[in-house]
């Protein structure tokens, strides 16, 4: 019997790994990266802005292809916008490309000069102008620039943009929360059939796609590779292996009025609540890893990656105990 359980669990892990790999591969295959042109000012300034937002992987737009966004850099040092720059800014805008003005060297300029520059810009640029004071410095508005960009990109480019940008982790969380809500609704629809607990792979397929999308959005390949090496049963095996069913059932018992899975059937409510808790837990841990990477705390990031599975399970239980609904989840508190 022990051997039978071990083989069943191993096969379940292999099935899970295959499903996660398939879902992850689909996302990369369908990925359409936006063409973001960083223009104006000097080359070194443009590179600095690009790297501040996208990290070391930054590459400027290929101007032989359609450009989806323009970030036009204007130095604050002179206190005015050169006529040539103004003409280029207007040209991009008139061509229908969403155009933002990035005021560089804002930390080494005066408030008066910055006001003069802003007042000289066209009216449409009022809500499209952002100061750059250097990565992480007070007054830097590059996170606001990413929010602005997400709102103006066509839908098909948004996920890829949120993934590749490194500076605005909150944007990653907001999008992952929206994704979790989608999959929670899906889990509820599956459960309203209702389905036998023995047919839980239907729910697992939904959660595999959810986990893949969360990992993709945070651009954390290291989590994916580590999960492959430590075994996925610590996170999702409970929904497939016989030993895991007991753990899944323990999650269900935490739901008021549910107790046990009556007649081996999962209701829509139960499936949705467990899926939401699982998704938000995975997002919270991914958020923490990304935050550690931002701070340069490699040891903490490695620890969180190594403990990803157990931490997701523990957080899932906690969220269920707290009787959380999708609307109850909020951005992790800053540390």
N, C-alpha and C positions, 0 to 999 in steps of 0.2 A: 504493500500500500504506500509506503514511504517513497519507494522508487517511482510508482505511478504518479504520485503527487508532484515529485520533482520534475518528471518529464513533462507533465501537463503545464507546470509553471514555466519551465524553460521554453516550451513551444509558445506559451502565451507571450512571453517577453519577445521572442522572435517575431511573432505576429505584430506586436505593438511597434517594435522597432521598424519593421517593414512599412507599416501604415504611416508612422510619423515621417519616415524618409520620403514616402510617396507624396504626402501632403506638403512637406517642405520643398521638395523638388518642383511641385506644381507652382508654388509661389515664385520661385526663381525663374521658372520657364515663362511665366506670365508677366514677370516684372517689366515695367516700362518706366525707365528713369527720366525725369524731366530734364530738359536742356536749360540750365541756368547760366546766364551770361553775367559775369561780374566785370563791369566796364568802368571807364573814367579813371581819374587820378593816375598814380604810377603803378608799374607792374608789381613791385614789391607790396604795395598797399593792397592791390587786388588779391594777391596770393594770401596775404595775412587774413583778409576778410573771409576768403574761401576756406582756409584751413581752420579758422575759428569756428565756423559753422559745420563744416563737413569732416574735419580732421585731416590726417595725412593723405587720405584717399582723394582729396579734392582735385578735380580737373575741370578747367573752365569749359564753357559751352563750345560745341562745334557749330560755328556760325554758318556752315554750309547746310545745316539742317534747321528746321523750324525751332525758334527760341520760345520757350514757354514763360520765362521770367527774366527781367533785367534788374540787376542791382547796380545802380550807377553811383560810383564813389566820388564825393566832392570834399576836398580838404577845407577845414575851417580856418586854417591859418591866415588866409588873405581877407577873410570876412566878406567875401563876395563870390558869386558864381560867374566864371568866365563866359563870355558870349558863346564861344564854341561849345562849351559844356551844355549851356542852356538849349542850344539848337539840337544837340544830340538827344538830350532828355526828352524834348518835345517830339522829336522824330520817332523815338521808340514808342512813346505814348500814343501818338497819332496813328501808328501802324497797328495798334490794337494789342500790343504786348504789355501785360501788367508790369509797371516800372516803379521801383522804389528808389529813393535817394538815400544813400548812406553817407552821413556826415562824418568823415574820418578826422582823426586828430582832435576830437572834441574835448578830450581831457587836457590838452595843452592849449586850448583856446579860451576865450572869455565868453560869458553868457551873452554879452552884448553882440559880439561877432556872430554867434550862433543865431541869435534873434534876427540879425540883419540878413543872414543867408536865408533863413526860413521865410522871411517876409518878401524876399525877392523871387521866390519860387512860384510857379503857377498855382492857381487855386486847387486844382485836382491833386496836387502833391501834399496838401495839408495833412492827410491821414496816411501818407505813404513815405514819410521821412523819418529816419532812425539814426540816432547818434551812435558812433562806435568809439568807445573809450579804451579799448584793449580788453582782452578776454578776462572776464570775471571782475572787472573794475566797476566801482559804483557809477551808475549813470549809463552803463552800456545797455544798448537797446537791441542787440542782435537777436535775443530771444523773441522780442516783439516782431522783428523782421521775419522770423520763421513762422510765427502765427499768421502774419499778413500773407505770407507766401502760400501757406496751406489753404487759406480761404480763397485764393485767386487761381489756384491750379485746377485744371480739369480733374474730375473725380478719379480717372484712371491713373493719374500720376501721384496722387496724394500719399498712398501707403508707402510707395518707394521713396518719396521725398522725406516722409517722417522717419523712415528706417535709416536713410543714409545721413541725415543731419544728426550731429552729435551734441549740439549745444543746448537743445531744449528738451529735456527729459520729460517735462510735464506734458508736452504735446504727444509723446509716445504713450504716456499713461492714458490720456483722454481718448486716443484712438483705440487703444487696447480695451478700454472699458466699453466703448461702443461695440467692438467686436464680440466681447463677452456677452453683452445683452442680446446680440443676434443669435449666438449659439445657445443661450439660455432659453430663448423662445423656441429654438429648434428642439432642444431637449424636452421641453414641455409638450410640443406637438408629438414627439415620438412616444412619450409616456402616456398621452391621453388615449392611446389605442385601446387599452393599456397593453404593455408587453410583459411576457414572463421574465422573471429575473434571470433565467438561464439564457435569455436572448439579449443580454446586456451589450453584446458587441455593437448593436445599433447605436447605443448611447456612446460607446467607446469611439466609434468612428467619428461622431460629432466632436468628442473631446480631443481626439487626435488632431483634427483640423483646427480646433481652437488652440491647442498648445503650439502647433506649428506656426500659426498666425501670430501668436504672442511672441514667440522666440524670434520670428522673422522681423517683427516690428521693432524690437529692441536691438536687432542686429547683433545677436550674441551667439555666434557660431560655437564659441567655447562651451556654452551650456549644452548645445546639441551633441557635441562630440563627447563630453563628459557623461551625459546621460547614456550614450551608447556603451560606454565602458563600464559604468557602475550598474547597469540594468534598469530598465524602465519600470519594473514591477513595483519599485518603491513609490511610484507616482500613480501609474495607471493599471498595473497588473491586478490590483484588487477587483477590477471590473471584469476580469477574464478568468483568472485562476480560481480554483476551488478554495484555496486558502485565502485568497483575496476577497472572496465573497463575504467572508466573515467580517473583514474590515469595512467593506462597503456597507454591510448591514449595520455595523456600529455607527456609521455616519448617519444612516437613516433613523436610527433610534434617538438621535439627538433632536430630531424634529418633533415639536409638540403635537400630540394627537396621532402620530404615525406609529410609534412604538416599533413593531417589527414590520417586515414587508409582508403584508397580508396575502396569503395564498401564493407567495412567490411572484407577486405582481408589483411593478414599479408604476406609481401614479405619475401623471404629468407634473404635479406640484413638486413631488419628491425629486424627480429627475431634473427639473429646472433649478431647484434650490441647490442641489449638490453640484450641478454644472457651474452655476454662478460662483459658488464658494471656491470650487477648484480653479476656475479661470482667474478670479480675482487674487487668489493665493499665488498662482504662477506669475501673474503680472507684478504683484508686490515684491516677490523675490527677484524677478528680472530687473525691476526698478532699482532695488537695493544694489544689485551687481553693477548696473550701469552707473549709479551714483558713486560707488567705490572706484570704478574705473576713471570717472571724471576727476576725482580727488587724487588720483595716482596711488591709491591704496591697493596695491596688487595682492598683498597677502589676504586682505579682507575679501577681495573679489574672488580669489581662488577658494577661500573657505566657503563662501556662499555658493559657488558653483558646485563644489564637492558635496555640499549638504542640500542641494536643490530639492531632490526628491522628498526626503524626510521633512524638510521645512514646509514644502507645499502641502503635504498631508496634514501636518500639525496645524498650519494656518487654516486649511479647509475645515477642520474640526472646530477650530475656534470661531470661525465666521458662522458656521451652522449653529453653534451654541448661542451665539449672539443674536440669532434669528434675523440675520441680515437679508435684506432684499436688494435687488440691483441698484435702486435709488439711494441706498444707504452707504454705498461705497464712495469714498472720497480720496483725493490725492493723498499719498503718504505724507505725514507731517514732516517738515524739514528738520534735519538734525545738524 
